[in-house]
Amino acid sequence: MRRCSCGMIRVRQGVLMETAIIGMAFRFPGCDDGETFWTNLVERRSSVTEVPAERWDWRALWGDPKLEVNKTFSKWGGFVNDADAFDHQFFGFLPKVAQTMDPQQRIMLELAWNCMEDAAVAPSTLAGRNVAVVVGVFNHDYKELQERGELSIEAHHSTGTATAVIANRVSHFFDLRGPSVPIDTACSSSLNAVHNAIQSLQYDSCELALAGGINLMLTPTRHISFSKMGMLSPTGTCKTFDDTADGYVRGEGAGFLLLKPLHKAIADGDPIHGVIKGSAVNHCGGTYTLTYPSPRAQSEVIVAAHERAAVPVDTIGFVELHGTGTPKGDPIEFEGLHRAFETLAERQGLTLPEARCGLSSVKTNIGHLEAAAGLAGIVKVLLAMRHRQMPGFQNLTRLNSRISMEGTPFYPLYDSQPWLPASPGAPLRAGVSSFGFGGTNAHVVLEEAPSAPAGATARRKRGEAPALIALSAKTADALRGRIERLRDWLRADDGATSLIDISRTLLLGRDALTKRFACVVDSHAALLKALESALAAPAAAVAEERSDSTDEGEREALQALIAQYPTLKGGARAKALSRLADAFQAGSMLMWPPLFAGAPGGRLRLPGYPFARERFWIPMSADGVDSADKDAGGYARLHPLLHRNVSTLGQMRFASSFDGSEAFLSDHIVNDRRVLPGVAYLEMLREAAWRALSLPKGVSVRVQDVVWQRPIEVLDDAVEIGLELAAADSDSDETPRRLDFRVLSAGAEGATVVHCRGHAVVHAFADGAEPTDLAEISADCRQAYDAESCYRAFDALGLHYGPTHRAIADFHLGTGQCLARIVPPQSQGSGFVVHPATADAALQAAVALVAGVDPTDADAPCMPFALDRLDIVAAECQSDASGDLFAWARFAPGVSSTDRVPKVDIDLIEMPPGTSAASAGRVRLAFRGLALRPRSADIAAPNAVPVSSATPIPTALVDAVYSPLWVETALPPLAPPPSSVLLVGYEDDVDFLHARMAESARFSGVRFERVRLLPAAAEAADGGAGEMRAGVLEDAQAR
């Protein structure tokens, strides 16, 4: 290889290696074909939509990414149709294998077939040949979905989710033996793939190459990450070069180009979409940050591509910009482009005309397709060359004030414009840029396809001769689809294409499959009639499956007839074609090229194969729960109450989304609102601690010092809940044995609401713990009540339970204690240890003990407020418990029913199967010091109380600010206690605080005064010094 003085790269004795694009197939947002894509472009349509529900629920993730954990302000994207669909039978995959395959593999298999058909190349003719497959790929969301779902790992998981296999699968299926390579340079991946494919052609590593890229968005992970980086538009539009540009919108897409050296494509009569004159790839090197673009590097890659193209820079009439629409990126891109053209003009001795080259970007129409972005730009340019029209920006209204095009060769395309060549008869030329966020840049120079041979044009102007039209597919439905597509294409073509070219394309450019249709016609009208008749006939008659049963002698005779056909005249031709049509329909496998010997014309771009659309997605998980059952954020749930792990390096955190349809909410109504049961927080903590600490079998947790500060209510909208863990013994190098926890949600104006807090301690409970004598307890609890009596009492207290939370079967009351038999719900779900239904039933028994089965005080204590300790003695799932369950509740030592905030101890006891109630039971859960408060003490929080008044530090500044350094010092001596203390708050809070302070020796002899807060909406205080309304200034001044 050597470089000539004008910059051309010449290979092998001076032959210029220009590359023809002979095939093209793609799927972009809003379109699967060139006609629809072109219409969307010239009519300035946007194919950006809100994130569809089958991807994820954007509402659960909506928020400020700089102030909230795992939130994004982008709810938009460009999405392809049927990302989950695949024709597994066509490609010979078992359903189980197809399910494990990344849909990116499946889509690229189908597009590879369509791309070959678009080039009028029968796929079987490439088998065993040196054909390269180079695929740009960036996202691996399907792998993420499978691993989040904790599915049973199948044997095909590795190949189904491997990056390399996206390209390798295509090479394997089609028996292509050239290079098979994935390329990941982020946003420049597909343009880099094209460049690498061209290099393989230039160095004789292959004779043809499939080059392309694919990008699917199946999880919100990168949406969240890119939002935090400030890349995504908060308005849902990619406004490239506009003064209001605020970032880009992510998009999906996939496509393949079939590449071939230009001189070979011309010699073989291949249909050509366009020509790649030159390409180049480079890297920014060292810049301000990894993702910060370099105008120097962008300029250099454009110059390099043009020097390889060896075309005058003043003949470039259009540049398809990378154009992400970021306020900083757009001016930098224009600076690099302008610098490149000036450099090229100087080297070529040219003066650039002003406003000669139009600029636009397809990202404004379909979003940023990331790994497929460059390919989308090439497809747009090829269509623009075909139509000789430059599509404008979809939404440009006012040019970015930091970009000045005055005096430059460029102008922005506010709308579509005719594309005129630099001089009469000169070819149209364009550039396409694609820049990766990791610094890898790519650029290609394109030229329109050379004119079609004169013979082909002349052929279409002459009259038609009889032609054999042959169609085939692998199923009857697909064959009907092929017939329908050809019919629709013929109607649009309106007789402009010769029948002989249609016949040539179908016989030479398609593989003959098992379901077949053939006819002999001599006009477009006759062909349309034959196709309509086939569609009107029963499918079985049209698509009878045929195998090649032709004997050797007959095959030789048919092959001889094909060879003789060009010499036949008149009726002999029609008779020969009829015989060949019958043979084709009978399943004969024949060599068809001699049929067209000497016939002018060429192969066409006819409709591709209509693949079946059968859904394949993540299979059932090991416990039988469909992994499609995800939380509102689109993630497979880890646990019914703990949905996903959203931890960062500095914070262990889990998140859950509840919409109120869950049984533990819909069947747990307090004050006519769906309220999360108090025990649900404890199960969330247990599961989180088990996962965070990887606890071995037999080791569980003890929950301590729990306070339920504010209930979680689910009203009209889904609620997002977070559970944070922090090591309380963080000075140890070993796995922490004690964890602090908080259950949180987002309140008004981004404030954080704490609903529950406490501690968890790793604890190994002894297997031989003292058994509980249920017979003795039962003897002390002789006053019997049925379940209906209990639940009538709960209704009177404002506690309304649905079927899954009415687990008390019968109730026995004694002095200071009670015993309740609990029957778990038949459909109690799996994975629970502290089950919301049965554990809540134990708390219901405690409420019945404290408030009475026939309560006279509607304001009796009935809501969990605090818990000294919960021992989770049995760590196996509740569904694994096979015996009867009993709840034994009694007042804690030193506590009586007359206390304002009573404390209760509860044991949830399991009776082994086959034993009587007189036997000893096994304690599963042991609640100690459960404090109950009145229902009326619930505190509404229209404006959430922030945990801290400090302004959260934006993520972008976290590493740029100082962190506090705590140094241990001795505490100063305590000041003497005050003589009196004024306690202000809601009555139950004041009672609780007074009780705790009175227990302390430090406050011995201190006089306590109280001011009881009333709700703000209450009637005016009675004037007594002990009451005032919360937030009412007049009451405070009066006191």
Secondary structure as GFF3:
##gff-version 3
##sequence-region A 1 1039
A	DSSP	beta_strand	2	3	.	.	.	ID=ss1
A	DSSP	beta_strand	9	11	.	.	.	ID=ss2
A	DSSP	beta_strand	15	16	.	.	.	ID=ss3
A	DSSP	beta_strand	19	27	.	.	.	ID=ss4
A	DSSP	alpha_helix	34	42	.	.	.	ID=ss5
A	DSSP	beta_strand	48	50	.	.	.	ID=ss6
A	DSSP	three_ten_helix	58	61	.	.	.	ID=ss7
A	DSSP	beta_strand	76	78	.	.	.	ID=ss8
A	DSSP	beta_strand	85	86	.	.	.	ID=ss9
A	DSSP	alpha_helix	88	91	.	.	.	ID=ss10
A	DSSP	alpha_helix	95	100	.	.	.	ID=ss11
A	DSSP	alpha_helix	103	118	.	.	.	ID=ss12
A	DSSP	three_ten_helix	123	126	.	.	.	ID=ss13
A	DSSP	beta_strand	131	137	.	.	.	ID=ss14
A	DSSP	alpha_helix	141	148	.	.	.	ID=ss15
A	DSSP	alpha_helix	157	161	.	.	.	ID=ss16
A	DSSP	alpha_helix	164	174	.	.	.	ID=ss17
A	DSSP	beta_strand	180	183	.	.	.	ID=ss18
A	DSSP	three_ten_helix	186	188	.	.	.	ID=ss19
A	DSSP	alpha_helix	189	202	.	.	.	ID=ss20
A	DSSP	beta_strand	208	215	.	.	.	ID=ss21
A	DSSP	alpha_helix	221	228	.	.	.	ID=ss22
A	DSSP	beta_strand	253	261	.	.	.	ID=ss23
A	DSSP	alpha_helix	262	267	.	.	.	ID=ss24
A	DSSP	beta_strand	274	283	.	.	.	ID=ss25
A	DSSP	alpha_helix	295	309	.	.	.	ID=ss26
A	DSSP	three_ten_helix	313	315	.	.	.	ID=ss27
A	DSSP	beta_strand	316	320	.	.	.	ID=ss28
A	DSSP	alpha_helix	329	348	.	.	.	ID=ss29
A	DSSP	beta_strand	357	360	.	.	.	ID=ss30
A	DSSP	alpha_helix	363	366	.	.	.	ID=ss31
A	DSSP	three_ten_helix	370	372	.	.	.	ID=ss32
A	DSSP	alpha_helix	373	387	.	.	.	ID=ss33
A	DSSP	beta_strand	389	390	.	.	.	ID=ss34
A	DSSP	beta_strand	410	412	.	.	.	ID=ss35
A	DSSP	beta_strand	417	418	.	.	.	ID=ss36
A	DSSP	beta_strand	429	435	.	.	.	ID=ss37
A	DSSP	beta_strand	440	448	.	.	.	ID=ss38
A	DSSP	alpha_helix	454	461	.	.	.	ID=ss39
A	DSSP	beta_strand	467	473	.	.	.	ID=ss40
A	DSSP	alpha_helix	476	493	.	.	.	ID=ss41
A	DSSP	alpha_helix	499	508	.	.	.	ID=ss42
A	DSSP	beta_strand	515	521	.	.	.	ID=ss43
A	DSSP	alpha_helix	524	536	.	.	.	ID=ss44
A	DSSP	alpha_helix	539	542	.	.	.	ID=ss45
A	DSSP	alpha_helix	552	564	.	.	.	ID=ss46
A	DSSP	three_ten_helix	565	567	.	.	.	ID=ss47
A	DSSP	alpha_helix	570	585	.	.	.	ID=ss48
A	DSSP	three_ten_helix	593	596	.	.	.	ID=ss49
A	DSSP	beta_strand	614	615	.	.	.	ID=ss50
A	DSSP	beta_strand	644	645	.	.	.	ID=ss51
A	DSSP	beta_strand	652	658	.	.	.	ID=ss52
A	DSSP	alpha_helix	663	666	.	.	.	ID=ss53
A	DSSP	beta_strand	668	670	.	.	.	ID=ss54
A	DSSP	beta_strand	673	675	.	.	.	ID=ss55
A	DSSP	alpha_helix	678	693	.	.	.	ID=ss56
A	DSSP	beta_strand	700	708	.	.	.	ID=ss57
A	DSSP	beta_strand	713	714	.	.	.	ID=ss58
A	DSSP	beta_strand	719	727	.	.	.	ID=ss59
A	DSSP	beta_strand	738	746	.	.	.	ID=ss60
A	DSSP	three_ten_helix	748	750	.	.	.	ID=ss61
A	DSSP	beta_strand	752	763	.	.	.	ID=ss62
A	DSSP	beta_strand	772	773	.	.	.	ID=ss63
A	DSSP	alpha_helix	774	780	.	.	.	ID=ss64
A	DSSP	beta_strand	783	786	.	.	.	ID=ss65
A	DSSP	alpha_helix	787	796	.	.	.	ID=ss66
A	DSSP	beta_strand	799	801	.	.	.	ID=ss67
A	DSSP	three_ten_helix	803	805	.	.	.	ID=ss68
A	DSSP	beta_strand	808	814	.	.	.	ID=ss69
A	DSSP	beta_strand	817	822	.	.	.	ID=ss70
A	DSSP	alpha_helix	836	851	.	.	.	ID=ss71
A	DSSP	beta_strand	861	872	.	.	.	ID=ss72
A	DSSP	three_ten_helix	878	880	.	.	.	ID=ss73
A	DSSP	beta_strand	884	891	.	.	.	ID=ss74
A	DSSP	beta_strand	903	911	.	.	.	ID=ss75
A	DSSP	beta_strand	920	934	.	.	.	ID=ss76
A	DSSP	three_ten_helix	935	937	.	.	.	ID=ss77
A	DSSP	three_ten_helix	955	960	.	.	.	ID=ss78
A	DSSP	beta_strand	980	985	.	.	.	ID=ss79
A	DSSP	alpha_helix	987	999	.	.	.	ID=ss80
A	DSSP	three_ten_helix	1001	1003	.	.	.	ID=ss81
A	DSSP	beta_strand	1007	1014	.	.	.	ID=ss82
A	DSSP	beta_strand	1027	1029	.	.	.	ID=ss83
A	DSSP	alpha_helix	1033	1038	.	.	.	ID=ss84
###
